[in-house]
Amino acid sequence: MTRSPATPLPPPKARRRLRETAALTQTQLADRVGVTPGTVRAWESGRTTPRGRKREAYAKLLKTLAEEGAVRAPEPEPKLEPESRPQPQPEAKPQPEPEPKVEPEGKPQPQPDSQPQPQPVAAPEPVALTPAQAFDALYAFSAPALVRQTFLLTGRREQARESVERAFQAAWEHWPEVARDRDPVGWVRATAYEYALSPWQRLRPRHRHPEAPPADPGDRTLLNALLRLPPRHRRTLVLYDGVGLDLPETAAETEASTPATANRLLRAREAVAGRLPALADPQVLHRRLAELASNERLRAAEPPTVRRGGERRARLRTRAAIAFTVALVATTALTVRTAPTHYEPPVSPGQAVRGVPQRVAPGALSDEELELRQKLRDQMQDGPERLSPRLE
């Protein structure tokens, strides 16, 4: 069964521009589509992409807004003022000007007791950062916290550090989009969480060898309780009670509805409180999550190292794609060169013929055979008896 292609959507900036042109808020547009305002915010920032029926409804609404905007904003016609009827101007009252008086002869007369006014000092213009400097600033600001948060999801220090580095490398590859995002830290956080919770992580060799647990028994018990939660519930709990996002933002980042996110959060809290009754209070749980993430000595790599690693990975992917394309072209050319140009019927397989007597070497002739041979030799080969047989 062939799956129909997804409905195309305009870029994130165009989506926000269409909504603002129609004078709609994110809450109003979310009500018309049937999602939360946080989900609309994530769609317009490019962090998430709508899918399924929500994508169809969102694309149809954007198309309607674009058509309404084209009808509502026709091309303005230039206005021509008639030359014979000038427009009346309002009477302007003369305002006293604190400028020096001018004598009839045209010489300026300085005012008495006038003091020079101090010139305002121009504020220094902000220095524009290069893309590399802006990326390094974002990495230095958010990478340590993201590594600690990812550790709460995985319980593995090396996997948390690698997930954050991969997320920042992806951000560097899409830096024009990330730099214009309203929440670049959220963009990187969502990418890091997706990589850390990927099911393919279980197939890696290092996943078979557990890392050393935290030294504190309380931290070890809390980490085990977190790792026993389903990945979706664990991610919701870390975002809401660990990072401090509100419920709509958590729902938008996990690509779920607000009721489903609230249900996951309640179930995760109940599971943690069932193993650790002292953490039933959300404030206490928030403090313990922060302490667990801070007690681990988790370090992030330097920003230039991450940028160079991402660029090297991009070069390797490009070279691999070029090599694969060249190999595919060579294989296609070889196939075209060696392929037959006409139909050749296949050769039928051989079958054994039965009932044929075996070949026997000829032996000595008998007397009757010798007499018959001599008779044939003596008779004429072209006589009339051979042309017209006669009865004897």
C-alpha positions as CSV (number, residue, x, y, z in Angstrom):
1,M,0.0,0.0,0.0
2,T,1.5,3.4,-1.0
3,R,1.4,6.1,1.6
4,S,0.2,9.5,0.3
5,P,2.8,12.3,0.6
6,A,2.5,14.8,3.5
7,T,0.9,18.2,2.8
8,P,3.6,20.8,2.2
9,L,3.9,23.6,4.7
10,P,5.4,27.1,4.4
11,P,8.6,27.8,6.3
12,P,8.3,28.7,10.0
13,K,8.8,32.4,9.4
14,A,6.1,32.4,6.8
15,R,3.7,30.6,9.2
16,R,4.2,33.3,11.9
17,R,3.8,36.1,9.3
18,L,0.5,34.7,8.0
19,R,-0.8,34.5,11.6
20,E,0.3,38.0,12.4
21,T,-1.1,39.4,9.1
22,A,-4.5,37.8,10.0
23,A,-4.3,39.5,13.5
24,L,-4.6,36.2,15.3
25,T,-2.8,35.2,18.5
26,Q,-1.2,31.9,19.1
27,T,-4.1,31.0,21.4
28,Q,-6.7,31.8,18.8
29,L,-4.9,29.8,16.1
30,A,-4.4,26.9,18.5
31,D,-8.2,26.8,19.2
32,R,-8.9,26.7,15.5
33,V,-6.5,23.8,14.9
34,G,-7.3,22.0,18.1
35,V,-3.9,22.1,19.8
36,T,-2.2,24.0,22.6
37,P,-0.6,27.5,22.2
38,G,2.8,25.9,23.1
39,T,2.4,23.5,20.2
40,V,1.8,26.5,17.8
41,R,4.8,28.2,19.2
42,A,6.9,25.2,18.5
43,W,5.6,24.9,15.0
44,E,6.3,28.6,14.2
45,S,9.8,28.3,15.7
46,G,10.7,25.2,13.7
47,R,11.5,23.0,16.7
48,T,8.7,20.5,15.8
49,T,6.7,19.7,12.7
50,P,3.0,18.8,12.7
51,R,2.0,15.4,11.6
52,G,-1.1,13.5,10.6
53,R,-4.5,15.2,10.8
54,K,-3.1,18.2,12.7
55,R,-0.7,18.8,9.8
56,E,-3.6,18.7,7.3
57,A,-5.7,21.1,9.4
58,Y,-2.8,23.4,10.0
59,A,-1.9,23.5,6.3
60,K,-5.5,24.2,5.3
61,L,-5.8,27.0,7.8
62,L,-2.6,28.6,6.6
63,K,-3.8,28.4,3.0
64,T,-7.0,30.1,4.0
65,L,-5.1,32.8,5.8
66,A,-2.9,33.4,2.8
67,E,-5.9,33.7,0.5
68,E,-7.7,36.1,2.8
69,G,-4.6,38.2,3.1
70,A,-4.2,38.4,-0.7
71,V,-7.9,39.5,-1.0
72,R,-7.7,41.9,2.0
73,A,-4.5,43.7,0.8
74,P,-5.0,44.8,-2.8
75,E,-2.4,46.9,-4.5
76,P,-2.9,50.6,-3.6
77,E,-3.7,53.0,-6.4
78,P,-1.8,56.3,-6.5
79,K,-3.8,59.3,-5.4
80,L,-3.8,62.4,-7.7
81,E,-4.4,65.8,-6.2
82,P,-6.0,68.4,-8.6
83,E,-3.6,71.3,-9.4
84,S,-6.3,74.0,-9.6
85,R,-7.6,73.4,-6.0
86,P,-4.8,73.4,-3.5
87,Q,-5.5,71.9,-0.1
88,P,-5.9,74.4,2.7
89,Q,-3.1,74.3,5.2
90,P,-3.8,74.8,8.9
91,E,-2.5,78.0,10.3
92,A,0.8,77.5,12.0
93,K,1.5,79.5,15.1
94,P,5.0,80.9,15.3
95,Q,7.1,79.2,18.0
96,P,9.9,81.0,19.7
97,E,13.3,79.6,18.6
98,P,16.2,79.7,21.0
99,E,18.5,80.7,18.2
100,P,20.6,83.9,18.0
101,K,18.8,87.0,16.8
102,V,19.6,88.3,13.4
103,E,20.0,92.1,12.8
104,P,18.5,93.6,9.7
105,E,22.0,93.8,8.3
106,G,22.3,90.0,8.5
107,K,24.8,89.9,11.4
108,P,23.9,87.5,14.3
109,Q,23.5,89.0,17.7
110,P,24.5,86.7,20.6
111,Q,21.9,86.3,23.4
112,P,23.0,87.6,26.8
113,D,23.9,85.1,29.5
114,S,23.9,82.2,27.0
115,Q,26.0,79.1,27.9
116,P,27.1,76.4,25.5
117,Q,24.9,73.3,25.7
118,P,26.7,70.0,26.4
119,Q,26.7,67.7,23.4
120,P,25.1,64.3,24.1
121,V,27.5,61.4,24.2
122,A,26.6,58.8,21.6
123,A,26.1,55.3,23.0
124,P,28.6,52.8,21.7
125,E,27.2,50.6,18.9
126,P,26.8,47.0,19.8
127,V,29.5,44.8,18.3
128,A,28.1,42.2,15.9
129,L,29.1,38.7,16.8
130,T,30.3,36.2,14.1
131,P,28.4,32.9,13.8
132,A,31.2,31.1,15.6
133,Q,31.3,33.6,18.5
134,A,27.5,33.4,18.9
135,F,27.6,29.6,18.8
136,D,30.4,29.5,21.4
137,A,28.4,31.9,23.7
138,L,25.3,29.7,23.4
139,Y,27.3,26.6,24.1
140,A,29.1,28.0,27.1
141,F,25.8,29.3,28.6
142,S,23.7,26.1,28.2
143,A,25.9,23.1,27.6
144,P,26.8,22.3,31.3
145,A,23.1,22.4,32.4
146,L,22.0,20.3,29.4
147,V,24.6,17.6,30.2
148,R,23.3,17.4,33.8
149,Q,19.7,17.2,32.6
150,T,20.5,14.5,30.0
151,F,22.2,12.5,32.8
152,L,18.9,12.4,34.6
153,L,17.3,10.8,31.5
154,T,20.0,8.2,30.8
155,G,21.9,7.6,34.0
156,R,25.1,7.5,31.9
157,R,27.7,10.3,32.0
158,E,29.4,9.6,28.7
159,Q,26.1,9.1,26.8
160,A,24.8,12.4,28.3
161,R,27.9,14.3,27.2
162,E,27.8,12.7,23.7
163,S,24.1,13.5,23.3
164,V,24.6,17.2,24.0
165,E,27.6,17.4,21.7
166,R,25.6,15.8,18.9
167,A,22.8,18.2,19.5
168,F,25.1,21.2,19.3
169,Q,26.7,19.8,16.2
170,A,23.3,19.6,14.6
171,A,22.6,23.2,15.7
172,W,25.9,24.3,14.1
173,E,24.8,22.7,10.8
174,H,21.5,24.5,11.0
175,W,22.8,27.6,12.6
176,P,20.9,30.2,10.5
177,E,17.6,28.5,11.6
178,V,18.7,28.1,15.3
179,A,20.1,31.6,15.6
180,R,16.7,33.1,14.6
181,D,14.7,30.7,16.9
182,R,13.0,32.3,19.9
183,D,14.4,29.6,22.2
184,P,17.6,28.2,20.8
185,V,18.3,26.4,24.1
186,G,15.0,24.6,23.7
187,W,15.9,23.6,20.1
188,V,19.2,22.1,21.3
189,R,17.6,20.5,24.4
190,A,14.9,18.7,22.3
191,T,17.5,17.4,19.9
192,A,19.7,16.1,22.8
193,Y,16.8,14.4,24.5
194,E,15.8,12.7,21.2
195,Y,19.3,11.4,20.7
196,A,19.7,10.3,24.3
197,L,16.4,8.4,24.4
198,S,16.8,6.8,21.0
199,P,16.2,3.0,21.0
200,W,19.3,2.5,18.9
201,Q,21.4,3.3,22.0
202,R,20.7,-0.1,23.4
203,L,22.6,-1.7,20.5
204,R,25.8,0.0,21.2
205,P,28.5,-2.1,22.9
206,R,29.1,0.3,25.8
207,H,25.4,0.0,26.8
208,R,26.1,-3.6,27.9
209,H,28.6,-2.4,30.6
210,P,26.9,-0.3,33.3
211,E,28.6,2.8,34.7
212,A,29.5,3.4,38.3
213,P,26.4,4.6,40.2
214,P,26.4,7.8,42.3
215,A,28.3,7.6,45.6
216,D,25.4,8.9,47.7
217,P,22.8,6.2,48.6
218,G,20.0,8.7,48.3
219,D,21.1,9.9,44.8
220,R,21.5,6.3,43.7
221,T,18.0,5.4,44.9
222,L,16.5,8.4,43.1
223,L,18.4,7.7,39.9
224,N,17.1,4.1,39.9
225,A,13.6,5.3,40.4
226,L,13.9,7.7,37.4
227,L,15.4,5.0,35.2
228,R,12.5,2.6,36.0
229,L,10.0,5.1,34.5
230,P,9.0,4.8,30.8
231,P,11.1,7.2,28.6
232,R,8.1,9.5,27.9
233,H,7.2,9.8,31.6
234,R,10.8,10.3,32.5
235,R,11.3,13.1,29.9
236,T,8.1,14.8,31.0
237,L,9.1,14.7,34.7
238,V,12.6,16.1,34.0
239,L,11.2,18.9,31.8
240,Y,8.5,20.0,34.3
241,D,10.0,19.3,37.7
242,G,13.7,19.4,36.7
243,V,14.1,22.1,34.1
244,G,11.0,24.1,35.3
245,L,9.0,24.4,32.1
246,D,5.2,25.0,32.3
247,L,2.8,22.4,31.1
248,P,2.1,23.8,27.6
249,E,5.8,24.2,26.9
250,T,6.4,20.6,28.1
251,A,3.6,19.4,25.9
252,A,5.0,21.2,22.9
253,E,8.6,19.9,23.4
254,T,7.4,16.3,23.8
255,E,4.9,16.6,20.9
256,A,1.9,15.7,23.0
257,S,-1.3,17.3,24.0
258,T,-1.6,19.1,27.3
259,P,-4.0,16.5,28.9
260,A,-1.7,13.6,27.9
261,T,1.3,15.5,29.3
262,A,-0.5,16.1,32.6
263,N,-1.4,12.5,32.8
264,R,2.2,11.4,32.2
265,L,3.4,13.9,34.8
266,L,1.0,12.6,37.5
267,R,1.9,9.0,36.8
268,A,5.6,9.7,36.9
269,R,5.2,11.5,40.3
270,E,3.1,8.7,41.7
271,A,5.8,6.1,40.6
272,V,8.6,8.1,42.2
273,A,6.6,8.8,45.4
274,G,5.7,5.1,45.6
275,R,9.4,4.2,45.9
276,L,10.5,7.4,47.7
277,P,7.6,8.7,49.8
278,A,9.6,11.7,50.9
279,L,9.5,13.1,47.3
280,A,5.7,13.3,47.1
281,D,6.0,17.1,47.4
282,P,6.8,18.6,44.0
283,Q,9.0,21.3,45.6
284,V,11.1,18.6,47.3
285,L,11.3,16.6,44.1
286,H,12.5,19.6,42.2
287,R,15.2,20.3,44.8
288,R,16.4,16.7,44.8
289,L,16.6,16.5,41.0
290,A,18.7,19.6,41.0
291,E,21.0,18.2,43.7
292,L,21.3,14.8,41.9
293,A,22.3,16.6,38.7
294,S,24.8,18.9,40.5
295,N,26.5,16.3,42.6
296,E,27.8,14.5,39.5
297,R,31.0,16.1,38.0
298,L,29.9,16.3,34.4
299,R,32.1,18.3,32.1
300,A,31.3,19.4,28.5
301,A,33.9,19.7,25.8
302,E,35.2,23.1,24.6
303,P,33.1,24.9,21.9
304,P,35.8,24.9,19.2
305,T,36.2,21.1,19.6
306,V,32.4,20.6,19.1
307,R,32.3,22.8,16.1
308,R,35.3,21.1,14.5
309,G,33.8,17.7,15.2
310,G,30.5,18.7,13.6
311,E,32.3,20.1,10.5
312,R,34.5,16.9,10.2
313,R,31.4,14.7,10.5
314,A,29.6,16.8,7.8
315,R,32.7,16.4,5.5
316,L,32.7,12.6,6.0
317,R,29.0,12.4,5.2
318,T,29.5,14.5,2.1
319,R,32.4,12.3,0.9
320,A,30.4,9.2,1.7
321,A,27.5,10.5,-0.3
322,I,29.7,11.4,-3.2
323,A,31.4,8.0,-3.2
324,F,28.1,6.2,-3.1
325,T,26.8,8.3,-6.0
326,V,29.9,7.6,-8.0
327,A,29.6,3.8,-7.3
328,L,25.9,3.9,-8.2
329,V,26.7,5.7,-11.5
330,A,29.5,3.2,-12.4
331,T,27.3,0.2,-11.6
332,T,24.5,1.6,-13.8
333,A,26.9,2.3,-16.6
334,L,28.3,-1.2,-16.4
335,T,24.9,-2.7,-16.4
336,V,23.8,-0.7,-19.4
337,R,27.1,-1.7,-21.2
338,T,26.8,-5.5,-20.5
339,A,23.0,-5.9,-20.7
340,P,21.7,-7.9,-23.7
341,T,20.0,-5.8,-26.5
342,H,17.7,-8.6,-27.7
343,Y,15.7,-11.5,-26.3
344,E,17.6,-14.8,-26.1
345,P,15.3,-17.8,-25.4
346,P,16.7,-20.0,-22.6
347,V,18.1,-23.3,-23.5
348,S,15.9,-26.2,-22.4
349,P,17.5,-28.6,-20.0
350,G,18.5,-32.0,-21.5
351,Q,16.5,-35.1,-20.9
352,A,17.6,-38.7,-21.0
353,V,16.1,-40.8,-23.9
354,R,15.2,-44.3,-22.9
355,G,14.7,-47.5,-25.0
356,V,17.6,-47.0,-27.4
357,P,19.7,-50.2,-27.8
358,Q,23.3,-50.0,-26.8
359,R,25.9,-49.5,-29.5
360,V,27.7,-52.8,-30.5
361,A,30.8,-53.1,-32.7
362,P,30.2,-55.0,-36.0
363,G,31.4,-58.7,-36.0
364,A,32.3,-61.1,-38.8
365,L,29.7,-61.6,-41.6
366,S,27.9,-64.9,-42.0
367,D,27.8,-67.0,-45.2
368,E,24.4,-65.6,-46.1
369,E,25.5,-62.1,-45.6
370,L,28.6,-62.6,-47.7
371,E,26.5,-64.1,-50.5
372,L,24.0,-61.2,-50.3
373,R,26.8,-58.7,-50.5
374,Q,28.3,-60.4,-53.5
375,K,25.0,-60.5,-55.3
376,L,24.5,-56.7,-54.8
377,R,27.9,-56.0,-56.1
378,D,27.5,-58.1,-59.3
379,Q,24.2,-56.6,-60.3
380,M,24.1,-53.5,-62.3
381,Q,23.4,-50.3,-60.4
382,D,21.7,-48.4,-63.2
383,G,19.9,-51.2,-65.1
384,P,16.3,-51.0,-66.3
385,E,15.2,-53.3,-63.6
386,R,15.9,-50.5,-61.1
387,L,13.8,-48.1,-63.1
388,S,10.7,-50.2,-63.8
389,P,10.4,-53.2,-61.5
390,R,9.1,-56.3,-63.1
391,L,7.5,-59.3,-61.7
392,E,9.5,-62.5,-61.6
